[in-house]
Amino acid sequence: STTKTPLSTKSITTTYPSPTMDPEQQQSERVGLVSGDGGDSSGPQNPYKQTSMSPNHPFYQIKRSAIVGASLYGLHYMKVYHTILRHSKFDHVWFKIGLACCVALLALKSYVELYQGKTKKIKVRYENFKQETHTVMILMLLISIAFHKSLWAVHGAGETMFIMFLFGCICLNTALMMPPWAWNLLAVVLLTLFIQMYV
């Protein structure tokens, strides 16, 4: 009779993200620039990771700055600021609704990322903030509808959607250029300044 020798097995250890992590570290983890456990190379790696460069590498910062600058020039070229303040066909009622939703969105974003994420060290993810995530989605939808309605009569369908695209490029790339606390502070200052000028 023959005895079969079992194949040798090797234990596999899988590491998962820590439930407590700063928003800055979470931002790096989402783009695959650190491993799941906060720095150990033995952790699971992002299959879409293309480079090992830091998210704050000058190449990325220059690229994002160029996108923000081009988007700002696009808004200036289409005279969006002039439309908001002076155009007779601009719908101020819908625009004020959009501004109110922006204030609520920024307040909720700051509460989750700074208070819950930074102070209480709770990982900012859907499982921990389901209600807040749904509220953010609803607010973003309302903001998009309100700003589209306010600009539609002046710029038409195509230009209005392009204006919102440029605005999104500015917000996204600016947020990627700085830590969450700095982006939230900058957003509060800029939104407050704009509201004072608008009213």
Contact map, one row per residue, 1 for C-alpha under 8 A:
1110000000000000000000000000000000000000000000000000000000000000000000000000000000000000000000000000000000000000000000000000000000000000000000000000000000000000000000000000000000000000000000000000000
1111000000000000000000000000000000000000000000000000000000000000000000000000000000000000000000000000000000000000000000000000000000000000000000000000000000000000000000000000000000000000000000000000000
1111100000000000000000000000000000000000000000000000000000000000000000000000000000000000000000000000000000000000000000000000000000000000000000000000000000000000000000000000000000000000000000000000000
0111110000000000000000000000000000000000000000000000000000000000000000000000000000000000000000000000000000000000000000000000000000000000000000000000000000000000000000000000000000000000000000000000000
0011111000000000000000000000000000000000000000000000000000000000000000000000000000000000000000000000000000000000000000000000000000000000000000000000000000000000000000000000000000000000000000000000000
0001111100000000000000000000000000000000000000000000000000000000000000000000000000000000000000000000000000000000000000000000000000000000000000000000000000000000000000000000000000000000000000000000000
0000111110000000000000000000000000000000000000000000000000000000000000000000000000000000000000000000000000000000000000000000000000000000000000000000000000000000000000000000000000000000000000000000000
0000011111000000000000000000000000000000000000000000000000000000000000000000000000000000000000000000000000000000000000000000000000000000000000000000000000000000000000000000000000000000000000000000000
0000001111100000000000000000000000000000000000000000000000000000000000000000000000000000000000000000000000000000000000000000000000000000000000000000000000000000000000000000000000000000000000000000000
0000000111110000000000000000000000000000000000000000000000000000000000000000000000000000000000000000000000000000000000000000000000000000000000000000000000000000000000000000000000000000000000000000000
0000000011111000000000000000000000000000000000000000000000000000000000000000000000000000000000000000000000000000000000000000000000000000000000000000000000000000000000000000000000000000000000000000000
0000000001111100000000000000000000000000000000000000000000000000000000000000000000000000000000000000000000000000000000000000000000000000000000000000000000000000000000000000000000000000000000000000000
0000000000111110000000000000000000000000000000000000000000000000000000000000000000000000000000000000000000000000000000000000000000000000000000000000000000000000000000000000000000000000000000000000000
0000000000011111000000000000000000000000001100000000000000000000000000000000000000000000000000000000000000000000000000000000000000000000000000000000000000000000000000000000000000000000000000000000000
0000000000001111100000000000000000011000001100000000000000000000000000000000000000000000000000000000000000000000000000000000000000000000000000000000000000000000000000000000000000000000000000000000000
0000000000000111110000000000000000011000001100000000000000000000000000000000000000000000000000000000000000000000000000000000000000000000000000000000000000000000000000000000000000000000000000000000000
0000000000000011111000000000000000011100000000000000000000000000000000000000000000000000000000000000000000000000000000000000000000000000000000000000000000000000000000000000000000000000000000000000000
0000000000000001111110000000000000011100000000000000000000000000000000000000000000000000000000000000000000000000000000000010000000000000000000000000000000000000000000000000000000000000000000000000000
0000000000000000111110000000000000000000000000000000000000000000000000000000000000000000000000000000000000000000000000000110000000000000000000000000000000000000000000000000000000000000000000000000000
0000000000000000011111000000000000000000000000000000000000000000000000000000000000000000000000000000000000000000000010001110000000000000000000000000000000000000000000000000000000000000000000000000000
0000000000000000011111101100000000000000000000000000000000000000000000000000000000000000000000000000000000000000000011001110000000000000000000000000000000000000000000000000000000000000000000000000000
0000000000000000000111111100000000000000000000000000000000000000000000000000000000000000000000000000000000000000000011001110000000000000000000000000000000000000000000000000000000000000000000000000000
0000000000000000000011111110000000000000000000000000000000000000000000000000000000000000000000000000000000000000100011000011000000000000000000000000000000000000000000000000000000110000000000000000000
0000000000000000000001111111000000000000000000000000000000000000000000000000000000000000000000000000000000000000000000000000000000000000000000000000000000000000000000000000000000110000000000000000000
0000000000000000000011111111100000000100000000000000000000000000000000000000000000000000000000000000000000000000000000000000000000000000000000000000000000000000000000000000000000000000000000000000000
0000000000000000000011111111110000000000000000000000000000000000000000000000000000000000000000000000000000000000000000000011000000000000000000000000000000000000000000000000000000000000000000000000000
0000000000000000000000111111111000000000000000000000000000000000000000000000000000000000000000000000000000000000000000000000000000000000000000000000000000000000000000000000000000000000000000000000000
0000000000000000000000011111111111000000000000000000001000000000000000000000000000000000000000000000000000000000000000000000000000000000000000000000000000000000000000000000000000000000000000000000000
0000000000000000000000001111111111110100000000000000000000000000000000000000000000000000000000000000000000000000000000000000000000000000000000000000000000000000000000000000000000000000000000000000000
0000000000000000000000000111111110000000000000000000000000000000000000000000000000000000000000000000000000000000000000000000000000000000000000000000000000000000000000000000000000000000000000000000000
0000000000000000000000000011111110000000000001001000000000000000000000000000000000000000000000000000000000000000000000000000000000000000000000000000000000000000000000000000000000000000000000000000000
0000000000000000000000000001111111100000000011011000000000000000000000000000000000000000000000000000000000000000000000000000000000000000000000000000000000000000000000000000000000000000000000000000000
0000000000000000000000000001111111100000000000001001111000000000000000000000000000000000000000000000000000000000000000000000000000000000000000000000000000000000000000000000000000000000000000000000000
0000000000000000000000000001100111110110000000000000000000000000000000000000000000000000000000000000000000000000000000000000000000000000000000000000000000000000000000000000000000000000000000000000000
0000000000000000000000000000100111111111111111000000000000000000000000000000000000000000000000000000000000000000000000000000000000000000000000000000000000000000000000000000000000000000000000000000000
0000000000000011110000000000100001111111001110000000000000000000000000000000000000000000000000000000000000000000000000000000000000000000000000000000000000000000000000000000000000000000000000000000000
0000000000000011110000000000000000111111001000000000000000000000000000000000000000000000000000000000000000000000000000000000000000000000000000000000000000000000000000000000000000000000000000000000000
0000000000000000110000001000100001111111000000000000000000000000000000000000000000000000000000000000000000000000000000000000000000000000000000000000000000000000000000000000000000000000000000000000000
0000000000000000000000000000000001111111100000000000000000000000000000000000000000000000000000000000000000000000000000000000000000000000000000000000000000000000000000000000000000000000000000000000000
0000000000000000000000000000000000111111111000000000000000000000000000000000000000000000000000000000000000000000000000000000000000000000000000000000000000000000000000000000000000000000000000000000000
0000000000000000000000000000000000100011111110000000000000000000000000000000000000000000000000000000000000000000000000000000000000000000000000000000000000000000000000000000000000000000000000000000000
0000000000000000000000000000000000100001111100000000000000000000000000000000000000000000000000000000000000000000000000000000000000000000000000000000000000000000000000000000000000000000000000000000000
0000000000000111000000000000000000111001111110000000000000000000000000000000000000000000000000000000000000000000000000000000000000000000000000000000000000000000000000000000000000000000000000000000000
0000000000000111000000000000000000110000111111000000000000000000000000000000000000000000000000000000000000000000000000000000000000000000000000000000000000000000000000000000000000000000000000000000000
0000000000000000000000000000000100110000101111101000000000000000000000000000000000000000000000000000000000000000000000000000000000000000000000000000000000000000000000000000000000000000000000000000000
0000000000000000000000000000001100100000000111111000000000000000000000000000000000000000000000000000000000000000000000000000000000000000000000000000000000000000000000000000000000000000000000000000000
0000000000000000000000000000000000000000000011111000000000000000000000000000000000000000000000000000000000000000000000000000000000000000000000000000000000000000000000000000000000000000000000000000000
0000000000000000000000000000000100000000000001111100000000000000000000000000000000000000000000000000000000000000000000000000000000000000000000000000000000000000000000000000000000000000000000000000000
0000000000000000000000000000001110000000000011111111000000000000000000000000000000000000000000000000000000000000000000000000000000000000000000000000000000000000000000000000000000000000000000000000000
0000000000000000000000000000000000000000000000011111000000000000000000000000000000000000000000000000000000000000000000000000000000000000000000000000000000000000000000000000000000000000000000000000000
0000000000000000000000000000000000000000000000001111100000000000000000000000000000000000000000000000000000000000000000000000000000000000000000000000000000000000000000000000000000000000000000000000000
0000000000000000000000000000000010000000000000001111110000000000000000000000000000000000000000000000000000000000000000000000000000000000000000000000000000000000000000000000000000000000000000000000000
0000000000000000000000000000000010000000000000000011111010000000000000000000000000000000000000000000000000000000000000000000000000000000000000000000000000000000000000000000000000000000000000000000000
0000000000000000000000000000000010000000000000000001111110000000000000000000000000000000000000000000000000000000000000000000000000000000000000000000000000000000000000000000000000000000000000000000000
0000000000000000000000000001000010000000000000000000111110010000000000000000000000000000000000000000000000000000000000000000000000000000000000000000000000000000000000000000000000000000000000000000000
0000000000000000000000000000000000000000000000000000011111011000000000000000000000000000000000000000000000000000000000000000000000000000000000000000000000000000000000000000000010000000000000000000000
0000000000000000000000000000000000000000000000000000111111111000000000000000000000000000000000000000000000000000000000000000000000000000000000000000000000000000000000000000000000000000000000000000000
0000000000000000000000000000000000000000000000000000000111111100000000000000000000000000000000000000000000000000000000000000000000000000000000000000000000000000000000000000000000000000000000000000000
0000000000000000000000000000000000000000000000000000000011111110000000000000000000000000000000000000000000000000000000000000000000000000000000000000000000000000000000000000000000000000000000000000000
0000000000000000000000000000000000000000000000000000001111111111000000000000000000000000000000000000000000000000000000000000000000000000000000000000000000000000000000000000000000000000000000000000000
0000000000000000000000000000000000000000000000000000000111111111100000000000000000000000000000000000000000000000000000000000000000000000000000000000000000000000000000000000000010000000000000000000000
0000000000000000000000000000000000000000000000000000000001111111110000000000000000000000000000000000000000000000000000000000000000000000000000000000000000000000000000000000000000000000000000000000000
0000000000000000000000000000000000000000000000000000000000111111111000000000000000000000000000000000000000000000000000000000000000000000000000000000000000000000000000000000000000000000000000000000000
0000000000000000000000000000000000000000000000000000000000011111111100000000000000000000000000000000000000000000000000000000000000000000000000000000000000000000000000000000110110000000000000000000000
0000000000000000000000000000000000000000000000000000000000001111111110000000000000000000000000000000000000000000000000000000000000000000000000000000000000000000000000000000110000000000000000000000000
0000000000000000000000000000000000000000000000000000000000000111111111000000000000000000000000000000000000000000000000000000000000000000000000000000000000000000000000000000000000000000000000000000000
0000000000000000000000000000000000000000000000000000000000000011111111100000000000000000000000000000000000000000000000000000000000000000000000000000000000000000000000001100100000000000000000000000000
0000000000000000000000000000000000000000000000000000000000000001111111110000000000000000000000000000000000000000000000000000000000000000000000000000000000000000000000001100110000000000000000000000000
0000000000000000000000000000000000000000000000000000000000000000111111111000000000000000000000000000000000000000000000000000000000000000000000000000000000000000000000000000000000000000000000000000000
0000000000000000000000000000000000000000000000000000000000000000011111111100000000000000000000000000000000000000000000000000000000000000000000000000000000000000000000000000000000000000000000000000000
0000000000000000000000000000000000000000000000000000000000000000001111111110000000000000000000000000000000000000000000000000000000000000000000000000000000000000000001101100000000000000000000000000000
0000000000000000000000000000000000000000000000000000000000000000000111111111000000000000000000000000000000000000000000000000000000000000000000000000000000000000000001000100000000000000000000000000000
0000000000000000000000000000000000000000000000000000000000000000000011111111100000000000000000000000000000000000000000000000000000000000000000000000000000000000000000000000000000000000000000000000000
0000000000000000000000000000000000000000000000000000000000000000000001111111110000000000000000000000000000000000000000000000000000000000000000000000000000000000000001000000000000000000000000000000000
0000000000000000000000000000000000000000000000000000000000000000000000111111111110000000000000000000000000000000000000000000000000000000000000000000000000000000001001000000000000000000000000000000000
0000000000000000000000000000000000000000000000000000000000000000000000011111111110000000000000000000000000000000000000000000000000000000000000000000000000000000000000000000000000000000000000000000000
0000000000000000000000000000000000000000000000000000000000000000000000001111111100000000000000000000000000000000000000000000000000000000000000000000000000000000000000000000000000000000000000000000000
0000000000000000000000000000000000000000000000000000000000000000000000000111111100000000000000000000000000000000000000000000000000000000000000000000000000000000000000000000000000000000000000000000000
0000000000000000000000000000000000000000000000000000000000000000000000000011111111100000000000000000000000000000000000000000000000000000000000000000000000000000000000000000000000000000000000000000000
0000000000000000000000000000000000000000000000000000000000000000000000000011111111110000000000000000000000000000000000000000000000000000000000000000000000000000000000000000000000000000000000000000000
0000000000000000000000000000000000000000000000000000000000000000000000000011001111111000000000000000000000000000000000000000000000000000000000000000000000000000000000000000000000000000000000000000000
0000000000000000000000000000000000000000000000000000000000000000000000000000001111111110000000000000000000000000000000000000000000000000000000000000000000000000000000000000000000000000000000000000000
0000000000000000000000000000000000000000000000000000000000000000000000000000001111111110010000000000000000000000000000000000000000000000000000000000000001000000000000000000000000000000000000000000000
0000000000000000000000000000000000000000000000000000000000000000000000000000000111111110010100000000000000000000000000000000000000000000000000000000000000000000000000000000000000000000000000000000000
0000000000000000000000000000000000000000000000000000000000000000000000000000000011111110000000000000000000000000000000000000000000000000000000000000000000000000000000000000000000000000000000000000010
0000000000000000000000000000000000000000000000000000000000000000000000000000000001111111000000000000000000000000000000000000000000000000000000000000000000000000000000000000000000000000000000000000000
0000000000000000000000000000000000000000000000000000000000000000000000000000000001111111110000000000000000000000000000000000000000000000000000000000000001000000000000000000000000000000000000000000000
0000000000000000000000000000000000000000000000000000000000000000000000000000000000000111110000000000000000000000000000000000000000000000000000000000000000000000000000000000000000000000000000000000000
0000000000000000000000000000000000000000000000000000000000000000000000000000000000000011111000000000000000000000000000000000000000000000000000000000000011000000000000000000000000000000000000000000000
0000000000000000000000000000000000000000000000000000000000000000000000000000000000110011111100000000000000000000000000000000000000000000000000000000011011000000000000000000000000000000000000000000000
0000000000000000000000000000000000000000000000000000000000000000000000000000000000000000111111100000000000000000000000000000000000000000000000000000111010000000000000000000000000000000000000000000000
0000000000000000000000000000000000000000000000000000000000000000000000000000000000010000011111110000000000000000000000000000000000000000000000000000010000000000000000000000000000000000000000000000000
0000000000000000000000000000000000000000000000000000000000000000000000000000000000000000001111111000000000000000000000000000000000000000000000000000010000000000000000000000000000000000000000000000000
0000000000000000000000000000000000000000000000000000000000000000000000000000000000000000001111111100000000000000000000000000000000000000000000000110110000000000000000000000000000000000000000000000000
0000000000000000000000000000000000000000000000000000000000000000000000000000000000000000001111111110000000000000000000000000000000000000000000000110110000000000000000000000000000000000000000000000000
0000000000000000000000000000000000000000000000000000000000000000000000000000000000000000000111111111000000000000000000000000000000000000000000000000000000000000000000000000000000000000000000000000000
0000000000000000000000000000000000000000000000000000000000000000000000000000000000000000000011111111100000000000000000000000000000000000000000100100000000000000000000000000000000000000000000000000000
0000000000000000000000000000000000000000000000000000000000000000000000000000000000000000000001111111110000000000000000000000000000000000000001111110000000000000000000000000000000000000000000000000000
0000000000000000000000000000000000000000000000000000000000000000000000000000000000000000000000111111111000000000000000000000000000000000000000100000000000000000000000000000000000000000000000000000000
0000000000000000000000000000000000000000000000000000000000000000000000000000000000000000000000011111111100000000000000000000000000000000000000000000000000000000000000000000000000000000000000000000000
0000000000000000000000000000000000000000000000000000000000000000000000000000000000000000000000001111111110000000000000000000000000000000001101100000000000000000000000000000000000000000000000000000000
0000000000000000000000000000000000000000000000000000000000000000000000000000000000000000000000000111111111000000000000000000000000000000001000100000000000000000000000000000000000000000000000000000000
0000000000000000000000000000000000000000000000000000000000000000000000000000000000000000000000000011111111100000000000000000000000000000000000000000000000000000000000000000000000000000000000100000000
0000000000000000000000000000000000000000000000000000000000000000000000000000000000000000000000000001111111110000000000000000000000000000001000000000000000000000000000000000000000000000000000000000000
0000000000000000000000000000000000000000000000000000000000000000000000000000000000000000000000000000111111111000000000000000000000000001001100000000000000000000000000000000000000000000000000000000000
0000000000000000000000000000000000000000000000000000000000000000000000000000000000000000000000000000011111111100000000000000000000000000000000000000000000000000000000000000000000000001001100000000000
0000000000000000000000000000000000000000000000000000000000000000000000000000000000000000000000000000001111111110000000000000000000000000000000000000000000000000000000000000000000000000000000000000000
0000000000000000000000000000000000000000000000000000000000000000000000000000000000000000000000000000000111111111000000000000000000010001000000000000000000000000000000000000000000000000000000000000000
0000000000000000000000000000000000000000000000000000000000000000000000000000000000000000000000000000000011111111100000000000000000000000000000000000000000000000000000000000000000000001000000000000000
0000000000000000000000000000000000000000000000000000000000000000000000000000000000000000000000000000000001111111111000000000000000000000000000000000000000000000000000000000000000001001000000000000000
0000000000000000000000000000000000000000000000000000000000000000000000000000000000000000000000000000000000111111111100000000000000000000000000000000000000000000000000000000000000000000000000000000000
0000000000000000000000000000000000000000000000000000000000000000000000000000000000000000000000000000000000011111111110000001000000010000000000000000000000000000000000000000000000000000000000000000000
0000000000000000000000100000000000000000000000000000000000000000000000000000000000000000000000000000000000001111111111000001000000000000000000000000000000000000000000000000000000011000000000000000000
0000000000000000000000000000000000000000000000000000000000000000000000000000000000000000000000000000000000000111111111100000000000000000000000000000000000000000000000000000000000011000000000000000000
0000000000000000000000000000000000000000000000000000000000000000000000000000000000000000000000000000000000000111111111110000000000000000000000000000000000000000000000000000000000000000000000000000000
0000000000000000000000000000000000000000000000000000000000000000000000000000000000000000000000000000000000000011111111111101000000000000000000000000000000000000000000000000000000000000000000000000000
0000000000000000000111100000000000000000000000000000000000000000000000000000000000000000000000000000000000000001111111111111000000000000000000000000000000000000000000000000000000000000000000000000000
0000000000000000000011100000000000000000000000000000000000000000000000000000000000000000000000000000000000000000111111111100000000000000000000000000000000000000000000000000000000000000000000000000000
0000000000000000000000000000000000000000000000000000000000000000000000000000000000000000000000000000000000000000011111111000000000000000000000000000000000000000000000000000000000000000000000000000000
0000000000000000000000000000000000000000000000000000000000000000000000000000000000000000000000000000000000000000001111111100000000000000000000000000000000000000000000000000000000000000000000000000000
0000000000000000000111000000000000000000000000000000000000000000000000000000000000000000000000000000000000000000000111111110000000000000000000000000000000000000000000000000000000000000000000000000000
0000000000000000001111000000000000000000000000000000000000000000000000000000000000000000000000000000000000000000000111011111000100000000000000000000000000000000000000000000000000000000000000000000000
0000000000000000011111100100000000000000000000000000000000000000000000000000000000000000000000000000000000000000000010001111100100000000000000000000000000000000000000000000000000000000000000000000000
0000000000000000000000100100000000000000000000000000000000000000000000000000000000000000000000000000000000000001100110000111110110000000000000000000000000000000000000000000000000000000000000000000000
0000000000000000000000000000000000000000000000000000000000000000000000000000000000000000000000000000000000000000000000000011111110000000000000000000000000000000000000000000000000000000000000000000000
0000000000000000000000000000000000000000000000000000000000000000000000000000000000000000000000000000000000000000000000000001111111001000000000000000000000000000000000000000000000000000000000000000000
0000000000000000000000000000000000000000000000000000000000000000000000000000000000000000000000000000000000000000000000000000111111000000000000000000000000000000000000000000000000000000000000000000000
0000000000000000000000000000000000000000000000000000000000000000000000000000000000000000000000000000000000000000000000000111111111000000000000000000000000000000000000000000000000000000000000000000000
0000000000000000000000000000000000000000000000000000000000000000000000000000000000000000000000000000000000000000000000000001111111111000000000000000000000000000000000000000000000000000000000000000000
0000000000000000000000000000000000000000000000000000000000000000000000000000000000000000000000000000000000000000000000000000011111111100000000000000000000000000000000000000000000000000000000000000000
0000000000000000000000000000000000000000000000000000000000000000000000000000000000000000000000000000000000000000000000000000000011111110000000000000000000000000000000000000000000000000000000000000000
0000000000000000000000000000000000000000000000000000000000000000000000000000000000000000000000000000000000010001000000000000000011111111000000000000000000000000000000000000000000000000000000000000000
0000000000000000000000000000000000000000000000000000000000000000000000000000000000000000000000000000000000000000000000000000010011111111100000000000000000000000000000000000000000000000000000000000000
0000000000000000000000000000000000000000000000000000000000000000000000000000000000000000000000000000000000000000000000000000000001111111110000000000000000000000000000000000000000000000000000000000000
0000000000000000000000000000000000000000000000000000000000000000000000000000000000000000000000000000000000000000000000000000000000111111111000000000000000000000000000000000000000000000000000000000000
0000000000000000000000000000000000000000000000000000000000000000000000000000000000000000000000000000000010010000000000000000000000011111111100000000000000000000000000000000000000000000000000000000000
0000000000000000000000000000000000000000000000000000000000000000000000000000000000000000000000000000000000000000000000000000000000001111111110000000000000000000000000000000000000000000000000000000000
0000000000000000000000000000000000000000000000000000000000000000000000000000000000000000000000000000000000000000000000000000000000000111111111000000000000000000000000000000000000000000000000000000000
0000000000000000000000000000000000000000000000000000000000000000000000000000000000000000000000000000110110000000000000000000000000000011111111100000000000000000000000000000000000000000000000000000000
0000000000000000000000000000000000000000000000000000000000000000000000000000000000000000000000000000100010000000000000000000000000000001111111110000000000000000000000000000000000000000000000000000000
0000000000000000000000000000000000000000000000000000000000000000000000000000000000000000000000000000000000000000000000000000000000000000111111111000000000000000000000000000000000000000000000000000000
0000000000000000000000000000000000000000000000000000000000000000000000000000000000000000000000000100100000000000000000000000000000000000011111111100000000000000000000000000000000000000000000000000000
0000000000000000000000000000000000000000000000000000000000000000000000000000000000000000000000001110110000000000000000000000000000000000001111111110000000000000000000000000000000000000000000000000000
0000000000000000000000000000000000000000000000000000000000000000000000000000000000000000000000000100000000000000000000000000000000000000000111111111000000000000000100000000000000000000000000000000000
0000000000000000000000000000000000000000000000000000000000000000000000000000000000000000000000000100000000000000000000000000000000000000000011111111100000000000000000000000000000000000000000000000000
0000000000000000000000000000000000000000000000000000000000000000000000000000000000000000000001101100000000000000000000000000000000000000000001111111110000000000000000000000000000000000000000000000000
0000000000000000000000000000000000000000000000000000000000000000000000000000000000000000000001100100000000000000000000000000000000000000000000111111111000000000000000000000000000000000000000000000000
0000000000000000000000000000000000000000000000000000000000000000000000000000000000000000000000000000000000000000000000000000000000000000000000011111111100000001100100000000000000000000000000000000000
0000000000000000000000000000000000000000000000000000000000000000000000000000000000000000001001100000000000000000000000000000000000000000000000001111111110000000000000000000000000000000000000000000000
0000000000000000000000000000000000000000000000000000000000000000000000000000000000000000011111100000000000000000000000000000000000000000000000000111111110000000000000000000000000000000000000000000000
0000000000000000000000000000000000000000000000000000000000000000000000000000000000000000011000000000000000000000000000000000000000000000000000000011111111110001000000000000000000000000000000000000000
0000000000000000000000000000000000000000000000000000000000000000000000000000000000000000000000000000000000000000000000000000000000000000000000000001111111111001000000000000000000000000000000000000000
0000000000000000000000000000000000000000000000000000000000000000000000000000000000000000111000000000000000000000000000000000000000000000000000000000111111110000000000000000000000000000000000000000000
0000000000000000000000000000000000000000000000000000000000000000000000000000000000100010110000000000000000000000000000000000000000000000000000000000001111110000000000000000000000000000000000000000000
0000000000000000000000000000000000000000000000000000000000000000000000000000000000000000000000000000000000000000000000000000000000000000000000000000001111111111000000000000000000000000000000000000000
0000000000000000000000000000000000000000000000000000000000000000000000000000000000000000000000000000000000000000000000000000000000000000000000000000001111111111000000000000000000000000000000000000000
0000000000000000000000000000000000000000000000000000000000000000000000000000000000000000000000000000000000000000000000000000000000000000000000000000000100111111100000000000000000000000000000000000000
0000000000000000000000000000000000000000000000000000000000000000000000000000000000000000000000000000000000000000000000000000000000000000000000000000000000111111110000000000000000000000000000000000000
0000000000000000000000000000000000000000000000000000000000000000000000000000000000000000000000000000000000000000000000000000000000000000000000000000000000111111111000000000000000000000000000000000000
0000000000000000000000000000000000000000000000000000000000000000000000000000000000000000000000000000000000000000000000000000000000000000000000000001001100111111111100000000000000000000000000000000000
0000000000000000000000000000000000000000000000000000000000000000000000000000000000000000000000000000000000000000000000000000000000000000000000000001000000001111111110000000000000000000000000000000000
0000000000000000000000000000000000000000000000000000000000000000000000000000000000000000000000000000000000000000000000000000000000000000000000000000000000000111111111000000000000000000000000000000000
0000000000000000000000000000000000000000000000000000000000000000000000000010000000000000000000000000000000000000000000000000000000000000000000000000000000000011111111100000000000000000000000000000000
0000000000000000000000000000000000000000000000000000000000000000000000000000000000000000000000000000000000000000000000000000000000000000000000010001000000000001111111110000000000000000000000000000000
0000000000000000000000000000000000000000000000000000000000000000000000000000000000000000000000000000000000000000000000000000000000000000000000000000000000000000111111111000000000000000000000000000000
0000000000000000000000000000000000000000000000000000000000000000000000110110000000000000000000000000000000000000000000000000000000000000000000000000000000000000011111111100000000000000000000000000000
0000000000000000000000000000000000000000000000000000000000000000000000100000000000000000000000000000000000000000000000000000000000000000000000000000000000000000001111111110000000000000000000000000000
0000000000000000000000000000000000000000000000000000000000000000000000000000000000000000000000000000000000000000000000000000000000000000000000000000000000000000000111111111000000000000000000000000000
0000000000000000000000000000000000000000000000000000000000000000001100100000000000000000000000000000000000000000000000000000000000000000000000000000000000000000000011111111100000000000000000000000000
0000000000000000000000000000000000000000000000000000000000000000001100110000000000000000000000000000000000000000000000000000000000000000000000000000000000000000000001111111110000000000000000000000000
0000000000000000000000000000000000000000000000000000000000000000000000000000000000000000000000000000000000000000000000000000000000000000000000000000000000000000000000111111111000000000000000000000000
0000000000000000000000000000000000000000000000000000000000000000000000000000000000000000000000000000000000000000000000000000000000000000000000000000000000000000000000011111111100000000000000000000000
0000000000000000000000000000000000000000000000000000000000000001101100000000000000000000000000000000000000000000000000000000000000000000000000000000000000000000000000001111111110000000000000000000000
0000000000000000000000000000000000000000000000000000000000000001100100000000000000000000000000000000000000000000000000000000000000000000000000000000000000000000000000000111111111000010000000000000000
0000000000000000000000000000000000000000000000000000000000000000000000000000000000000000000000000000000000000000000000000000000000000000000000000000000000000000000000000011111111110010000000000000000
0000000000000000000000000000000000000000000000000000000000000001000000000000000000000000000000000000000000000000000000000000000000000000000000000000000000000000000000000001111111100000000000000000000
0000000000000000000000000000000000000000000000000000000100001001000000000000000000000000000000000000000000000000000000000000000000000000000000000000000000000000000000000000111111100000000000000000000
0000000000000000000000000000000000000000000000000000000000000000000000000000000000000000000000000000000000000000000000000000000000000000000000000000000000000000000000000000011111110110000000000000000
0000000000000000000000110000000000000000000000000000000000000000000000000000000000000000000000000000000000000000000000000000000000000000000000000000000000000000000000000000001111111110000000000000000
0000000000000000000000110000000000000000000000000000000000000000000000000000000000000000000000000000000000000000110000000000000000000000000000000000000000000000000000000000001001111111000000000000000
0000000000000000000000000000000000000000000000000000000000000000000000000000000000000000000000000000000000000100110000000000000000000000000000000000000000000000000000000000000000111111100000000000000
0000000000000000000000000000000000000000000000000000000000000000000000000000000000000000000000000000000000000000000000000000000000000000000000000000000000000000000000000000000001111111110000000000000
0000000000000000000000000000000000000000000000000000000000000000000000000000000000000000000000000000000000000000000000000000000000000000000000000000000000000000000000000000011001111111111000000000000
0000000000000000000000000000000000000000000000000000000000000000000000000000000000000000000000000000000001001100000000000000000000000000000000000000000000000000000000000000000000011111111100000000000
0000000000000000000000000000000000000000000000000000000000000000000000000000000000000000000000000000000000000000000000000000000000000000000000000000000000000000000000000000000000001111111110000000000
0000000000000000000000000000000000000000000000000000000000000000000000000000000000000000000000000000000000000000000000000000000000000000000000000000000000000000000000000000000000000111111111000000000
0000000000000000000000000000000000000000000000000000000000000000000000000000000000000000000000000000000001000000000000000000000000000000000000000000000000000000000000000000000000000011111111100000000
0000000000000000000000000000000000000000000000000000000000000000000000000000000000000000000000000000000001000000000000000000000000000000000000000000000000000000000000000000000000000001111111110000000
0000000000000000000000000000000000000000000000000000000000000000000000000000000000000000000000000000000000000000000000000000000000000000000000000000000000000000000000000000000000000000111111111000000
0000000000000000000000000000000000000000000000000000000000000000000000000000000000000000000000000000000000000000000000000000000000000000000000000000000000000000000000000000000000000000011111111100000
0000000000000000000000000000000000000000000000000000000000000000000000000000000000000000000000000000001000000000000000000000000000000000000000000000000000000000000000000000000000000000001111111110000
0000000000000000000000000000000000000000000000000000000000000000000000000000000000000000000000000000000000000000000000000000000000000000000000000000000000000000000000000000000000000000000111111111000
0000000000000000000000000000000000000000000000000000000000000000000000000000000000000000000000000000000000000000000000000000000000000000000000000000000000000000000000000000000000000000000011111111100
0000000000000000000000000000000000000000000000000000000000000000000000000000000000000000000000000000000000000000000000000000000000000000000000000000000000000000000000000000000000000000000001111111110
0000000000000000000000000000000000000000000000000000000000000000000000000000000000000000000000000000000000000000000000000000000000000000000000000000000000000000000000000000000000000000000000111111111
0000000000000000000000000000000000000000000000000000000000000000000000000000000000000000000000000000000000000000000000000000000000000000000000000000000000000000000000000000000000000000000000011111111
0000000000000000000000000000000000000000000000000000000000000000000000000000000000000000000000000000000000000000000000000000000000000000000000000000000000000000000000000000000000000000000000001111111
0000000000000000000000000000000000000000000000000000000000000000000000000000000000001000000000000000000000000000000000000000000000000000000000000000000000000000000000000000000000000000000000000111111
0000000000000000000000000000000000000000000000000000000000000000000000000000000000000000000000000000000000000000000000000000000000000000000000000000000000000000000000000000000000000000000000000011111
